[in-house]
Structure formats: structure tokens, C-alpha cells
Amino acid sequence: MHERCEQLAELVGRHELTVATAESLTAGNLASHLGRATASGDWYCGGVVAYRKEVKHAVLHAPPGPVVSEDAARAMAKSVAELMDAHVALAVTGEAGPQCQEDVPPGTVWFGMYRRGEVWTEHHVFDGEPESVLAQTIGRSLDLLLELADNSRTSDTRSEGTR
């Protein structure tokens, strides 16, 4: 994971990007990895760890209803990007199991991605014990951040949209 964080540091430096994260399932573990990367103080704005659903609703503007959902992931990504004034942001919400608080199977994860006003989501159901689901979620998060950074340019303008 350290290698991917270093790749991200190089990409965001090259494209002059800032990054923010909103985490639930990963409970700050993603921020911990990003904070150890080279020059992270220059490009990692920070993140919000919103473990309780009330925090997701109040701080990250997740809509009423389930917080392990596409709508919640989308709202979390957009909100943390705006809160931190970041060019790109990633949000993670899910259930690792074995007991789930919402009506979703263990391993269910929604990722919300934000890039300069555009917001979209990705859904996975990872196999394994909670520790394995967490590791897979962090790994996929880093891959998504690399994709966001690789496909960004500082000349882009902010525009509202979804895909």
C-alpha cells in the first residue's frame, strides 16, 4: 500500500491536485496511509471519519435513509471535497461484518468519487473476514485515488455533474 501512496503523491504533485477523504468503514485507516506519503502535507487536505450515521447525515450531508448506499457515498464524496476545497475526493461507506447494522450483506462497500465537480460511485461486495474486507477496501480506495489523479488536469474547471 505504501507504494501506491507514493505513486499517488507523485501524480498529485505533477498535476498540482489536492485530495480529501470521507471514511466510515475504514475508520481513518485510509487517511493514515495517505498521511505517511511523501509531501502529504502539500496535497492531502485531510478527511472526515464519520463512523456514526448521524455524523454522515449532519456533516457529510448523506440523505435520509441507509448510509451504506450509492446516494450516501455520492453525498459524502461531494461534501468532503467542498469542505476541504479539494480537487479530488474519495468517500467510503460499507459493512465489513460479521453482523451488519443495515440490511446489506457483509462485505458491501460503496465508493464515492469526486473530481472537479463530477461525482460518481462504485459498488463492491468483498469476500472474507472483516479484516480482509477492510484491507480490500483500502486497496481499492488507493487504486481509485490513483485513477482520479491520473485522469485530472489543473486546467479543468469545476462543474456540477454525475456519471
Secondary structure in CASP SS format (residue, H / E / C, confidence):
PFRMAT SS
TARGET T0000
AUTHOR 0000-0000-0000
METHOD secondary structure of the structure
MODEL  1
M C 1.00
H H 1.00
E H 1.00
R H 1.00
C H 1.00
E H 1.00
Q H 1.00
L H 1.00
A H 1.00
E H 1.00
L H 1.00
V H 1.00
G H 1.00
R H 1.00
H H 1.00
E C 1.00
L C 1.00
T C 1.00
V E 1.00
A E 1.00
T E 1.00
A E 1.00
E E 1.00
S C 1.00
L C 1.00
T C 1.00
A C 1.00
G C 1.00
N H 1.00
L H 1.00
A H 1.00
S H 1.00
H H 1.00
L H 1.00
G H 1.00
R C 1.00
A C 1.00
T C 1.00
A C 1.00
S H 1.00
G H 1.00
D H 1.00
W H 1.00
Y E 1.00
C E 1.00
G E 1.00
G E 1.00
V E 1.00
V E 1.00
A C 1.00
Y C 1.00
R C 1.00
K H 1.00
E H 1.00
V H 1.00
K H 1.00
H H 1.00
A H 1.00
V C 1.00
L C 1.00
H C 1.00
A C 1.00
P C 1.00
P C 1.00
G C 1.00
P C 1.00
V C 1.00
V C 1.00
S C 1.00
E H 1.00
D H 1.00
A H 1.00
A H 1.00
R H 1.00
A H 1.00
M H 1.00
A H 1.00
K H 1.00
S H 1.00
V H 1.00
A H 1.00
E H 1.00
L H 1.00
M H 1.00
D C 1.00
A C 1.00
H C 1.00
V E 1.00
A E 1.00
L E 1.00
A E 1.00
V E 1.00
T E 1.00
G E 1.00
E C 1.00
A C 1.00
G C 1.00
P C 1.00
Q C 1.00
C C 1.00
Q C 1.00
E C 1.00
D C 1.00
V C 1.00
P C 1.00
P C 1.00
G C 1.00
T E 1.00
V E 1.00
W E 1.00
F E 1.00
G E 1.00
M E 1.00
Y E 1.00
R E 1.00
R C 1.00
G C 1.00
E E 1.00
V E 1.00
W E 1.00
T E 1.00
E E 1.00
H E 1.00
H E 1.00
V E 1.00
F C 1.00
D C 1.00
G C 1.00
E C 1.00
P H 1.00
E H 1.00
S H 1.00
V H 1.00
L H 1.00
A H 1.00
Q H 1.00
T H 1.00
I H 1.00
G H 1.00
R H 1.00
S H 1.00
L H 1.00
D H 1.00
L H 1.00
L H 1.00
L H 1.00
E H 1.00
L H 1.00
A H 1.00
D H 1.00
N C 1.00
S C 1.00
R C 1.00
T C 1.00
S C 1.00
D C 1.00
T C 1.00
R C 1.00
S C 1.00
E C 1.00
G E 1.00
T E 1.00
R C 1.00
END
